[in-house]
Amino acid sequence: MLIKTIDLETNDDALFSKSAPLLSAASELAYHTMDCSALNAEELRRESGIQTLHNAFSRCISTLSNMSKPDELSVQVCVMAVRQALL
C-alpha cells in the first residue's frame, strides 16, 4: 500500500497544488520502514519500491532551487530519498 501511495502521488498532475499531499509523509514512512529492518528494505526492493522512490525523487528534484524552503513538499521528499540512499 505504501509503494502504491508513493506511485499515485508522484504521478498525480496536481501534486504540487494539493492542500494535503501524501507524498512527503509516505516518503518519510518508507525511510523509517527501511531504517528499522533490513527485511523491510529487502521487501521494498523486491516490490519495486526503490524505483518508485527514485521516480518521486526525480519528479521533486526538478522543482528545487536556491529559494526552496525546508517545509516545501519537494524538499521534504528529496531529503527522505537521500536519507534512504545512505542507509
PDB file of N, CA, C and O in Angstrom:
ATOM      1  N   MET A   1       0.818  -1.188   0.000  1.00  0.00           N
ATOM      2  CA  MET A   1       0.000   0.000   0.000  1.00  0.00           C
ATOM      3  C   MET A   1       0.867   1.259   0.000  1.00  0.00           C
ATOM      4  O   MET A   1       0.528   2.245  -0.654  1.00  0.00           O
ATOM      5  N   LEU A   2       1.973   1.230   0.724  1.00  0.00           N
ATOM      6  CA  LEU A   2       2.869   2.382   0.790  1.00  0.00           C
ATOM      7  C   LEU A   2       3.469   2.695  -0.580  1.00  0.00           C
ATOM      8  O   LEU A   2       3.498   3.852  -0.999  1.00  0.00           O
ATOM      9  N   ILE A   3       3.940   1.681  -1.263  1.00  0.00           N
ATOM     10  CA  ILE A   3       4.538   1.878  -2.587  1.00  0.00           C
ATOM     11  C   ILE A   3       3.496   2.411  -3.561  1.00  0.00           C
ATOM     12  O   ILE A   3       3.789   3.293  -4.368  1.00  0.00           O
ATOM     13  N   LYS A   4       2.299   1.885  -3.486  1.00  0.00           N
ATOM     14  CA  LYS A   4       1.215   2.335  -4.362  1.00  0.00           C
ATOM     15  C   LYS A   4       0.885   3.806  -4.096  1.00  0.00           C
ATOM     16  O   LYS A   4       0.656   4.570  -5.034  1.00  0.00           O
ATOM     17  N   THR A   5       0.860   4.203  -2.824  1.00  0.00           N
ATOM     18  CA  THR A   5       0.581   5.598  -2.473  1.00  0.00           C
ATOM     19  C   THR A   5       1.659   6.518  -3.033  1.00  0.00           C
ATOM     20  O   THR A   5       1.350   7.564  -3.603  1.00  0.00           O
ATOM     21  N   ILE A   6       2.918   6.133  -2.873  1.00  0.00           N
ATOM     22  CA  ILE A   6       4.013   6.949  -3.405  1.00  0.00           C
ATOM     23  C   ILE A   6       3.897   7.059  -4.919  1.00  0.00           C
ATOM     24  O   ILE A   6       4.084   8.138  -5.482  1.00  0.00           O
ATOM     25  N   ASP A   7       3.593   5.957  -5.571  1.00  0.00           N
ATOM     26  CA  ASP A   7       3.452   5.954  -7.025  1.00  0.00           C
ATOM     27  C   ASP A   7       2.301   6.845  -7.488  1.00  0.00           C
ATOM     28  O   ASP A   7       2.461   7.646  -8.408  1.00  0.00           O
ATOM     29  N   LEU A   8       1.148   6.703  -6.850  1.00  0.00           N
ATOM     30  CA  LEU A   8      -0.014   7.516  -7.232  1.00  0.00           C
ATOM     31  C   LEU A   8       0.233   9.002  -7.008  1.00  0.00           C
ATOM     32  O   LEU A   8      -0.108   9.829  -7.854  1.00  0.00           O
ATOM     33  N   GLU A   9       0.823   9.336  -5.870  1.00  0.00           N
ATOM     34  CA  GLU A   9       1.117  10.743  -5.572  1.00  0.00           C
ATOM     35  C   GLU A   9       2.144  11.312  -6.546  1.00  0.00           C
ATOM     36  O   GLU A   9       1.997  12.441  -7.015  1.00  0.00           O
ATOM     37  N   THR A  10       3.173  10.545  -6.848  1.00  0.00           N
ATOM     38  CA  THR A  10       4.221  11.004  -7.769  1.00  0.00           C
ATOM     39  C   THR A  10       3.655  11.293  -9.145  1.00  0.00           C
ATOM     40  O   THR A  10       4.047  12.263  -9.794  1.00  0.00           O
ATOM     41  N   ASN A  11       2.743  10.461  -9.587  1.00  0.00           N
ATOM     42  CA  ASN A  11       2.190  10.599 -10.940  1.00  0.00           C
ATOM     43  C   ASN A  11       0.976  11.519 -11.018  1.00  0.00           C
ATOM     44  O   ASN A  11       0.407  11.703 -12.094  1.00  0.00           O
ATOM     45  N   ASP A  12       0.582  12.091  -9.904  1.00  0.00           N
ATOM     46  CA  ASP A  12      -0.562  12.999  -9.885  1.00  0.00           C
ATOM     47  C   ASP A  12      -0.163  14.351 -10.474  1.00  0.00           C
ATOM     48  O   ASP A  12       0.781  14.984 -10.001  1.00  0.00           O
ATOM     49  N   ASP A  13      -0.874  14.787 -11.495  1.00  0.00           N
ATOM     50  CA  ASP A  13      -0.575  16.064 -12.141  1.00  0.00           C
ATOM     51  C   ASP A  13      -0.740  17.245 -11.194  1.00  0.00           C
ATOM     52  O   ASP A  13      -0.109  18.286 -11.377  1.00  0.00           O
ATOM     53  N   ALA A  14      -1.575  17.087 -10.198  1.00  0.00           N
ATOM     54  CA  ALA A  14      -1.846  18.170  -9.257  1.00  0.00           C
ATOM     55  C   ALA A  14      -1.013  18.056  -7.975  1.00  0.00           C
ATOM     56  O   ALA A  14      -1.358  18.652  -6.954  1.00  0.00           O
ATOM     57  N   LEU A  15       0.062  17.305  -8.029  1.00  0.00           N
ATOM     58  CA  LEU A  15       0.862  17.041  -6.831  1.00  0.00           C
ATOM     59  C   LEU A  15       1.260  18.306  -6.087  1.00  0.00           C
ATOM     60  O   LEU A  15       1.103  18.375  -4.868  1.00  0.00           O
ATOM     61  N   PHE A  16       1.763  19.288  -6.783  1.00  0.00           N
ATOM     62  CA  PHE A  16       2.289  20.481  -6.122  1.00  0.00           C
ATOM     63  C   PHE A  16       1.228  21.528  -5.808  1.00  0.00           C
ATOM     64  O   PHE A  16       1.537  22.576  -5.241  1.00  0.00           O
ATOM     65  N   SER A  17      -0.012  21.251  -6.171  1.00  0.00           N
ATOM     66  CA  SER A  17      -1.080  22.199  -5.848  1.00  0.00           C
ATOM     67  C   SER A  17      -2.075  21.635  -4.840  1.00  0.00           C
ATOM     68  O   SER A  17      -3.080  22.279  -4.540  1.00  0.00           O
ATOM     69  N   LYS A  18      -1.813  20.456  -4.318  1.00  0.00           N
ATOM     70  CA  LYS A  18      -2.699  19.843  -3.324  1.00  0.00           C
ATOM     71  C   LYS A  18      -2.560  20.545  -1.981  1.00  0.00           C
ATOM     72  O   LYS A  18      -1.479  21.003  -1.611  1.00  0.00           O
ATOM     73  N   SER A  19      -3.657  20.618  -1.271  1.00  0.00           N
ATOM     74  CA  SER A  19      -3.610  21.230   0.059  1.00  0.00           C
ATOM     75  C   SER A  19      -2.992  20.277   1.090  1.00  0.00           C
ATOM     76  O   SER A  19      -2.405  20.726   2.075  1.00  0.00           O
ATOM     77  N   ALA A  20      -3.122  18.979   0.867  1.00  0.00           N
ATOM     78  CA  ALA A  20      -2.564  17.996   1.798  1.00  0.00           C
ATOM     79  C   ALA A  20      -1.952  16.824   1.024  1.00  0.00           C
ATOM     80  O   ALA A  20      -2.534  15.740   0.982  1.00  0.00           O
ATOM     81  N   PRO A  21      -0.790  17.034   0.416  1.00  0.00           N
ATOM     82  CA  PRO A  21      -0.164  15.934  -0.333  1.00  0.00           C
ATOM     83  C   PRO A  21       0.350  14.841   0.605  1.00  0.00           C
ATOM     84  O   PRO A  21       0.841  15.126   1.697  1.00  0.00           O
ATOM     85  N   LEU A  22       0.234  13.617   0.171  1.00  0.00           N
ATOM     86  CA  LEU A  22       0.671  12.483   0.984  1.00  0.00           C
ATOM     87  C   LEU A  22       2.108  12.069   0.704  1.00  0.00           C
ATOM     88  O   LEU A  22       2.681  11.280   1.455  1.00  0.00           O
ATOM     89  N   LEU A  23       2.691  12.589  -0.358  1.00  0.00           N
ATOM     90  CA  LEU A  23       3.993  12.106  -0.797  1.00  0.00           C
ATOM     91  C   LEU A  23       5.092  12.300   0.244  1.00  0.00           C
ATOM     92  O   LEU A  23       5.912  11.403   0.437  1.00  0.00           O
ATOM     93  N   SER A  24       5.128  13.430   0.907  1.00  0.00           N
ATOM     94  CA  SER A  24       6.193  13.633   1.898  1.00  0.00           C
ATOM     95  C   SER A  24       6.043  12.672   3.078  1.00  0.00           C
ATOM     96  O   SER A  24       7.031  12.116   3.557  1.00  0.00           O
ATOM     97  N   ALA A  25       4.825  12.479   3.541  1.00  0.00           N
ATOM     98  CA  ALA A  25       4.588  11.542   4.653  1.00  0.00           C
ATOM     99  C   ALA A  25       4.898  10.106   4.233  1.00  0.00           C
ATOM    100  O   ALA A  25       5.479   9.345   5.007  1.00  0.00           O
ATOM    101  N   ALA A  26       4.518   9.739   3.027  1.00  0.00           N
ATOM    102  CA  ALA A  26       4.789   8.385   2.537  1.00  0.00           C
ATOM    103  C   ALA A  26       6.285   8.158   2.353  1.00  0.00           C
ATOM    104  O   ALA A  26       6.782   7.064   2.622  1.00  0.00           O
ATOM    105  N   SER A  27       7.001   9.172   1.901  1.00  0.00           N
ATOM    106  CA  SER A  27       8.456   9.063   1.741  1.00  0.00           C
ATOM    107  C   SER A  27       9.140   8.910   3.093  1.00  0.00           C
ATOM    108  O   SER A  27      10.083   8.132   3.239  1.00  0.00           O
ATOM    109  N   GLU A  28       8.660   9.654   4.075  1.00  0.00           N
ATOM    110  CA  GLU A  28       9.230   9.545   5.419  1.00  0.00           C
ATOM    111  C   GLU A  28       8.936   8.170   6.018  1.00  0.00           C
ATOM    112  O   GLU A  28       9.799   7.573   6.662  1.00  0.00           O
ATOM    113  N   LEU A  29       7.731   7.675   5.808  1.00  0.00           N
ATOM    114  CA  LEU A  29       7.385   6.343   6.313  1.00  0.00           C
ATOM    115  C   LEU A  29       8.257   5.276   5.652  1.00  0.00           C
ATOM    116  O   LEU A  29       8.692   4.336   6.316  1.00  0.00           O
ATOM    117  N   ALA A  30       8.511   5.412   4.367  1.00  0.00           N
ATOM    118  CA  ALA A  30       9.384   4.454   3.673  1.00  0.00           C
ATOM    119  C   ALA A  30      10.790   4.481   4.275  1.00  0.00           C
ATOM    120  O   ALA A  30      11.419   3.439   4.461  1.00  0.00           O
ATOM    121  N   TYR A  31      11.269   5.683   4.574  1.00  0.00           N
ATOM    122  CA  TYR A  31      12.595   5.798   5.202  1.00  0.00           C
ATOM    123  C   TYR A  31      12.621   5.067   6.546  1.00  0.00           C
ATOM    124  O   TYR A  31      13.519   4.261   6.791  1.00  0.00           O
ATOM    125  N   HIS A  32      11.664   5.333   7.401  1.00  0.00           N
ATOM    126  CA  HIS A  32      11.651   4.712   8.728  1.00  0.00           C
ATOM    127  C   HIS A  32      11.434   3.203   8.633  1.00  0.00           C
ATOM    128  O   HIS A  32      11.957   2.445   9.450  1.00  0.00           O
ATOM    129  N   THR A  33      10.670   2.774   7.644  1.00  0.00           N
ATOM    130  CA  THR A  33      10.447   1.345   7.425  1.00  0.00           C
ATOM    131  C   THR A  33      11.760   0.648   7.079  1.00  0.00           C
ATOM    132  O   THR A  33      12.061  -0.424   7.604  1.00  0.00           O
ATOM    133  N   MET A  34      12.531   1.262   6.197  1.00  0.00           N
ATOM    134  CA  MET A  34      13.808   0.669   5.802  1.00  0.00           C
ATOM    135  C   MET A  34      14.842   0.778   6.921  1.00  0.00           C
ATOM    136  O   MET A  34      15.670  -0.118   7.090  1.00  0.00           O
ATOM    137  N   ASP A  35      14.798   1.850   7.671  1.00  0.00           N
ATOM    138  CA  ASP A  35      15.776   2.084   8.731  1.00  0.00           C
ATOM    139  C   ASP A  35      15.634   1.083   9.874  1.00  0.00           C
ATOM    140  O   ASP A  35      16.630   0.719  10.499  1.00  0.00           O
ATOM    141  N   CYS A  36      14.431   0.642  10.151  1.00  0.00           N
ATOM    142  CA  CYS A  36      14.236  -0.229  11.319  1.00  0.00           C
ATOM    143  C   CYS A  36      14.472  -1.710  11.030  1.00  0.00           C
ATOM    144  O   CYS A  36      14.608  -2.498  11.966  1.00  0.00           O
ATOM    145  N   SER A  37      14.525  -2.108   9.750  1.00  0.00           N
ATOM    146  CA  SER A  37      14.695  -3.531   9.485  1.00  0.00           C
ATOM    147  C   SER A  37      15.240  -3.784   8.081  1.00  0.00           C
ATOM    148  O   SER A  37      14.730  -3.258   7.091  1.00  0.00           O
ATOM    149  N   ALA A  38      16.275  -4.592   8.025  1.00  0.00           N
ATOM    150  CA  ALA A  38      16.838  -4.972   6.730  1.00  0.00           C
ATOM    151  C   ALA A  38      15.833  -5.788   5.915  1.00  0.00           C
ATOM    152  O   ALA A  38      15.841  -5.736   4.685  1.00  0.00           O
ATOM    153  N   LEU A  39      14.974  -6.537   6.597  1.00  0.00           N
ATOM    154  CA  LEU A  39      13.947  -7.303   5.888  1.00  0.00           C
ATOM    155  C   LEU A  39      12.951  -6.376   5.202  1.00  0.00           C
ATOM    156  O   LEU A  39      12.499  -6.660   4.093  1.00  0.00           O
ATOM    157  N   ASN A  40      12.606  -5.269   5.858  1.00  0.00           N
ATOM    158  CA  ASN A  40      11.714  -4.289   5.235  1.00  0.00           C
ATOM    159  C   ASN A  40      12.365  -3.674   4.005  1.00  0.00           C
ATOM    160  O   ASN A  40      11.715  -3.478   2.978  1.00  0.00           O
ATOM    161  N   ALA A  41      13.645  -3.372   4.117  1.00  0.00           N
ATOM    162  CA  ALA A  41      14.373  -2.801   2.980  1.00  0.00           C
ATOM    163  C   ALA A  41      14.394  -3.787   1.815  1.00  0.00           C
ATOM    164  O   ALA A  41      14.214  -3.394   0.662  1.00  0.00           O
ATOM    165  N   GLU A  42      14.609  -5.044   2.109  1.00  0.00           N
ATOM    166  CA  GLU A  42      14.625  -6.070   1.060  1.00  0.00           C
ATOM    167  C   GLU A  42      13.258  -6.198   0.400  1.00  0.00           C
ATOM    168  O   GLU A  42      13.164  -6.324  -0.821  1.00  0.00           O
ATOM    169  N   GLU A  43      12.210  -6.165   1.198  1.00  0.00           N
ATOM    170  CA  GLU A  43      10.862  -6.250   0.627  1.00  0.00           C
ATOM    171  C   GLU A  43      10.567  -5.036  -0.251  1.00  0.00           C
ATOM    172  O   GLU A  43       9.974  -5.172  -1.321  1.00  0.00           O
ATOM    173  N   LEU A  44      10.975  -3.867   0.191  1.00  0.00           N
ATOM    174  CA  LEU A  44      10.774  -2.651  -0.597  1.00  0.00           C
ATOM    175  C   LEU A  44      11.487  -2.778  -1.940  1.00  0.00           C
ATOM    176  O   LEU A  44      10.940  -2.390  -2.973  1.00  0.00           O
ATOM    177  N   ARG A  45      12.695  -3.313  -1.930  1.00  0.00           N
ATOM    178  CA  ARG A  45      13.435  -3.521  -3.170  1.00  0.00           C
ATOM    179  C   ARG A  45      12.731  -4.543  -4.063  1.00  0.00           C
ATOM    180  O   ARG A  45      12.580  -4.334  -5.267  1.00  0.00           O
ATOM    181  N   ARG A  46      12.311  -5.627  -3.465  1.00  0.00           N
ATOM    182  CA  ARG A  46      11.669  -6.714  -4.210  1.00  0.00           C
ATOM    183  C   ARG A  46      10.354  -6.273  -4.855  1.00  0.00           C
ATOM    184  O   ARG A  46       9.996  -6.758  -5.928  1.00  0.00           O
ATOM    185  N   GLU A  47       9.646  -5.368  -4.213  1.00  0.00           N
ATOM    186  CA  GLU A  47       8.352  -4.895  -4.709  1.00  0.00           C
ATOM    187  C   GLU A  47       8.471  -3.637  -5.585  1.00  0.00           C
ATOM    188  O   GLU A  47       7.477  -2.949  -5.819  1.00  0.00           O
ATOM    189  N   SER A  48       9.669  -3.343  -6.063  1.00  0.00           N
ATOM    190  CA  SER A  48       9.953  -2.176  -6.925  1.00  0.00           C
ATOM    191  C   SER A  48       9.776  -0.848  -6.200  1.00  0.00           C
ATOM    192  O   SER A  48       9.549   0.184  -6.832  1.00  0.00           O
ATOM    193  N   GLY A  49       9.879  -0.873  -4.896  1.00  0.00           N
ATOM    194  CA  GLY A  49       9.743   0.346  -4.112  1.00  0.00           C
ATOM    195  C   GLY A  49      10.903   1.306  -4.299  1.00  0.00           C
ATOM    196  O   GLY A  49      10.719   2.522  -4.250  1.00  0.00           O
ATOM    197  N   ILE A  50      12.099   0.768  -4.512  1.00  0.00           N
ATOM    198  CA  ILE A  50      13.263   1.632  -4.723  1.00  0.00           C
ATOM    199  C   ILE A  50      13.080   2.433  -6.009  1.00  0.00           C
ATOM    200  O   ILE A  50      13.382   3.626  -6.044  1.00  0.00           O
ATOM    201  N   GLN A  51      12.601   1.803  -7.040  1.00  0.00           N
ATOM    202  CA  GLN A  51      12.346   2.515  -8.307  1.00  0.00           C
ATOM    203  C   GLN A  51      11.240   3.557  -8.124  1.00  0.00           C
ATOM    204  O   GLN A  51      11.322   4.657  -8.669  1.00  0.00           O
ATOM    205  N   THR A  52      10.230   3.212  -7.372  1.00  0.00           N
ATOM    206  CA  THR A  52       9.139   4.151  -7.102  1.00  0.00           C
ATOM    207  C   THR A  52       9.649   5.366  -6.344  1.00  0.00           C
ATOM    208  O   THR A  52       9.270   6.494  -6.656  1.00  0.00           O
ATOM    209  N   LEU A  53      10.500   5.150  -5.358  1.00  0.00           N
ATOM    210  CA  LEU A  53      11.099   6.263  -4.620  1.00  0.00           C
ATOM    211  C   LEU A  53      12.005   7.097  -5.512  1.00  0.00           C
ATOM    212  O   LEU A  53      12.057   8.320  -5.386  1.00  0.00           O
ATOM    213  N   HIS A  54      12.712   6.438  -6.405  1.00  0.00           N
ATOM    214  CA  HIS A  54      13.558   7.162  -7.365  1.00  0.00           C
ATOM    215  C   HIS A  54      12.702   8.057  -8.260  1.00  0.00           C
ATOM    216  O   HIS A  54      13.073   9.195  -8.547  1.00  0.00           O
ATOM    217  N   ASN A  55      11.572   7.544  -8.691  1.00  0.00           N
ATOM    218  CA  ASN A  55      10.665   8.336  -9.533  1.00  0.00           C
ATOM    219  C   ASN A  55      10.162   9.570  -8.787  1.00  0.00           C
ATOM    220  O   ASN A  55      10.074  10.656  -9.360  1.00  0.00           O
ATOM    221  N   ALA A  56       9.832   9.400  -7.509  1.00  0.00           N
ATOM    222  CA  ALA A  56       9.379  10.532  -6.690  1.00  0.00           C
ATOM    223  C   ALA A  56      10.498  11.553  -6.537  1.00  0.00           C
ATOM    224  O   ALA A  56      10.268  12.756  -6.656  1.00  0.00           O
ATOM    225  N   PHE A  57      11.702  11.074  -6.274  1.00  0.00           N
ATOM    226  CA  PHE A  57      12.859  11.953  -6.147  1.00  0.00           C
ATOM    227  C   PHE A  57      13.086  12.724  -7.449  1.00  0.00           C
ATOM    228  O   PHE A  57      13.301  13.936  -7.425  1.00  0.00           O
ATOM    229  N   SER A  58      13.038  12.033  -8.565  1.00  0.00           N
ATOM    230  CA  SER A  58      13.261  12.676  -9.869  1.00  0.00           C
ATOM    231  C   SER A  58      12.225  13.751 -10.148  1.00  0.00           C
ATOM    232  O   SER A  58      12.553  14.813 -10.677  1.00  0.00           O
ATOM    233  N   ARG A  59      10.987  13.482  -9.798  1.00  0.00           N
ATOM    234  CA  ARG A  59       9.930  14.471 -10.027  1.00  0.00           C
ATOM    235  C   ARG A  59      10.135  15.699  -9.148  1.00  0.00           C
ATOM    236  O   ARG A  59       9.919  16.826  -9.595  1.00  0.00           O
ATOM    237  N   CYS A  60      10.542  15.495  -7.926  1.00  0.00           N
ATOM    238  CA  CYS A  60      10.667  16.611  -6.984  1.00  0.00           C
ATOM    239  C   CYS A  60      11.972  17.386  -7.145  1.00  0.00           C
ATOM    240  O   CYS A  60      11.989  18.599  -6.935  1.00  0.00           O
ATOM    241  N   ILE A  61      13.047  16.728  -7.505  1.00  0.00           N
ATOM    242  CA  ILE A  61      14.347  17.404  -7.598  1.00  0.00           C
ATOM    243  C   ILE A  61      14.326  18.497  -8.657  1.00  0.00           C
ATOM    244  O   ILE A  61      15.032  19.498  -8.539  1.00  0.00           O
ATOM    245  N   SER A  62      13.516  18.303  -9.686  1.00  0.00           N
ATOM    246  CA  SER A  62      13.474  19.288 -10.775  1.00  0.00           C
ATOM    247  C   SER A  62      12.809  20.596 -10.357  1.00  0.00           C
ATOM    248  O   SER A  62      12.916  21.595 -11.068  1.00  0.00           O
ATOM    249  N   THR A  63      12.135  20.602  -9.229  1.00  0.00           N
ATOM    250  CA  THR A  63      11.463  21.818  -8.780  1.00  0.00           C
ATOM    251  C   THR A  63      12.268  22.591  -7.726  1.00  0.00           C
ATOM    252  O   THR A  63      11.869  23.680  -7.314  1.00  0.00           O
ATOM    253  N   LEU A  64      13.392  22.030  -7.297  1.00  0.00           N
ATOM    254  CA  LEU A  64      14.194  22.687  -6.271  1.00  0.00           C
ATOM    255  C   LEU A  64      14.994  23.851  -6.846  1.00  0.00           C
ATOM    256  O   LEU A  64      15.392  23.842  -8.011  1.00  0.00           O
ATOM    257  N   SER A  65      15.215  24.841  -6.007  1.00  0.00           N
ATOM    258  CA  SER A  65      16.048  25.981  -6.379  1.00  0.00           C
ATOM    259  C   SER A  65      16.722  26.513  -5.115  1.00  0.00           C
ATOM    260  O   SER A  65      16.509  25.984  -4.024  1.00  0.00           O
ATOM    261  N   ASN A  66      17.518  27.540  -5.262  1.00  0.00           N
ATOM    262  CA  ASN A  66      18.158  28.165  -4.106  1.00  0.00           C
ATOM    263  C   ASN A  66      17.136  28.792  -3.171  1.00  0.00           C
ATOM    264  O   ASN A  66      17.429  29.028  -1.999  1.00  0.00           O
ATOM    265  N   MET A  67      15.966  29.057  -3.669  1.00  0.00           N
ATOM    266  CA  MET A  67      14.912  29.698  -2.877  1.00  0.00           C
ATOM    267  C   MET A  67      13.998  28.692  -2.183  1.00  0.00           C
ATOM    268  O   MET A  67      13.100  29.095  -1.445  1.00  0.00           O
ATOM    269  N   SER A  68      14.204  27.401  -2.399  1.00  0.00           N
ATOM    270  CA  SER A  68      13.357  26.374  -1.780  1.00  0.00           C
ATOM    271  C   SER A  68      13.514  26.406  -0.269  1.00  0.00           C
ATOM    272  O   SER A  68      14.604  26.619   0.261  1.00  0.00           O
ATOM    273  N   LYS A  69      12.406  26.191   0.400  1.00  0.00           N
ATOM    274  CA  LYS A  69      12.383  26.225   1.866  1.00  0.00           C
ATOM    275  C   LYS A  69      12.222  24.803   2.409  1.00  0.00           C
ATOM    276  O   LYS A  69      11.624  23.956   1.745  1.00  0.00           O
ATOM    277  N   PRO A  70      12.744  24.532   3.604  1.00  0.00           N
ATOM    278  CA  PRO A  70      12.692  23.176   4.171  1.00  0.00           C
ATOM    279  C   PRO A  70      11.293  22.596   4.327  1.00  0.00           C
ATOM    280  O   PRO A  70      11.144  21.374   4.359  1.00  0.00           O
ATOM    281  N   ASP A  71      10.265  23.432   4.425  1.00  0.00           N
ATOM    282  CA  ASP A  71       8.914  22.906   4.624  1.00  0.00           C
ATOM    283  C   ASP A  71       8.184  22.616   3.313  1.00  0.00           C
ATOM    284  O   ASP A  71       7.028  22.196   3.338  1.00  0.00           O
ATOM    285  N   GLU A  72       8.828  22.829   2.186  1.00  0.00           N
ATOM    286  CA  GLU A  72       8.195  22.552   0.896  1.00  0.00           C
ATOM    287  C   GLU A  72       8.184  21.052   0.611  1.00  0.00           C
ATOM    288  O   GLU A  72       9.092  20.322   1.008  1.00  0.00           O
ATOM    289  N   LEU A  73       7.153  20.616  -0.075  1.00  0.00           N
ATOM    290  CA  LEU A  73       6.981  19.204  -0.412  1.00  0.00           C
ATOM    291  C   LEU A  73       8.206  18.634  -1.110  1.00  0.00           C
ATOM    292  O   LEU A  73       8.706  17.579  -0.721  1.00  0.00           O
ATOM    293  N   SER A  74       8.689  19.317  -2.128  1.00  0.00           N
ATOM    294  CA  SER A  74       9.831  18.814  -2.902  1.00  0.00           C
ATOM    295  C   SER A  74      11.060  18.613  -2.034  1.00  0.00           C
ATOM    296  O   SER A  74      11.760  17.609  -2.165  1.00  0.00           O
ATOM    297  N   VAL A  75      11.321  19.552  -1.160  1.00  0.00           N
ATOM    298  CA  VAL A  75      12.483  19.457  -0.275  1.00  0.00           C
ATOM    299  C   VAL A  75      12.331  18.265   0.661  1.00  0.00           C
ATOM    300  O   VAL A  75      13.279  17.501   0.846  1.00  0.00           O
ATOM    301  N   GLN A  76      11.170  18.099   1.245  1.00  0.00           N
ATOM    302  CA  GLN A  76      10.940  17.001   2.179  1.00  0.00           C
ATOM    303  C   GLN A  76      11.108  15.643   1.507  1.00  0.00           C
ATOM    304  O   GLN A  76      11.723  14.739   2.070  1.00  0.00           O
ATOM    305  N   VAL A  77      10.561  15.502   0.306  1.00  0.00           N
ATOM    306  CA  VAL A  77      10.667  14.233  -0.419  1.00  0.00           C
ATOM    307  C   VAL A  77      12.118  13.952  -0.778  1.00  0.00           C
ATOM    308  O   VAL A  77      12.587  12.827  -0.611  1.00  0.00           O
ATOM    309  N   CYS A  78      12.830  14.949  -1.263  1.00  0.00           N
ATOM    310  CA  CYS A  78      14.225  14.752  -1.652  1.00  0.00           C
ATOM    311  C   CYS A  78      15.111  14.418  -0.455  1.00  0.00           C
ATOM    312  O   CYS A  78      16.004  13.577  -0.558  1.00  0.00           O
ATOM    313  N   VAL A  79      14.869  15.068   0.673  1.00  0.00           N
ATOM    314  CA  VAL A  79      15.646  14.770   1.883  1.00  0.00           C
ATOM    315  C   VAL A  79      15.434  13.315   2.294  1.00  0.00           C
ATOM    316  O   VAL A  79      16.397  12.620   2.620  1.00  0.00           O
ATOM    317  N   MET A  80      14.206  12.854   2.283  1.00  0.00           N
ATOM    318  CA  MET A  80      13.926  11.465   2.666  1.00  0.00           C
ATOM    319  C   MET A  80      14.554  10.487   1.673  1.00  0.00           C
ATOM    320  O   MET A  80      15.068   9.442   2.072  1.00  0.00           O
ATOM    321  N   ALA A  81      14.512  10.820   0.397  1.00  0.00           N
ATOM    322  CA  ALA A  81      15.105   9.942  -0.620  1.00  0.00           C
ATOM    323  C   ALA A  81      16.624   9.839  -0.429  1.00  0.00           C
ATOM    324  O   ALA A  81      17.194   8.754  -0.550  1.00  0.00           O
ATOM    325  N   VAL A  82      17.262  10.943  -0.136  1.00  0.00           N
ATOM    326  CA  VAL A  82      18.717  10.934   0.080  1.00  0.00           C
ATOM    327  C   VAL A  82      19.047  10.154   1.353  1.00  0.00           C
ATOM    328  O   VAL A  82      20.008   9.385   1.372  1.00  0.00           O
ATOM    329  N   ARG A  83      18.281  10.339   2.390  1.00  0.00           N
ATOM    330  CA  ARG A  83      18.500   9.583   3.629  1.00  0.00           C
ATOM    331  C   ARG A  83      18.387   8.086   3.373  1.00  0.00           C
ATOM    332  O   ARG A  83      19.165   7.298   3.911  1.00  0.00           O
ATOM    333  N   GLN A  84      17.416   7.696   2.549  1.00  0.00           N
ATOM    334  CA  GLN A  84      17.230   6.279   2.231  1.00  0.00           C
ATOM    335  C   GLN A  84      18.424   5.748   1.459  1.00  0.00           C
ATOM    336  O   GLN A  84      18.843   4.609   1.661  1.00  0.00           O
ATOM    337  N   ALA A  85      18.967   6.567   0.581  1.00  0.00           N
ATOM    338  CA  ALA A  85      20.124   6.129  -0.203  1.00  0.00           C
ATOM    339  C   ALA A  85      21.339   5.914   0.688  1.00  0.00           C
ATOM    340  O   ALA A  85      22.219   5.117   0.364  1.00  0.00           O
ATOM    341  N   LEU A  86      21.386   6.622   1.805  1.00  0.00           N
ATOM    342  CA  LEU A  86      22.537   6.500   2.708  1.00  0.00           C
ATOM    343  C   LEU A  86      22.437   5.316   3.666  1.00  0.00           C
ATOM    344  O   LEU A  86      23.407   4.984   4.348  1.00  0.00           O
ATOM    345  N   LEU A  87      21.264   4.678   3.720  1.00  0.00           N
ATOM    346  CA  LEU A  87      21.105   3.532   4.632  1.00  0.00           C
ATOM    347  C   LEU A  87      21.949   2.364   4.194  1.00  0.00           C
ATOM    348  O   LEU A  87      21.939   1.318   4.842  1.00  0.00           O
TER     349      LEU A  87
END
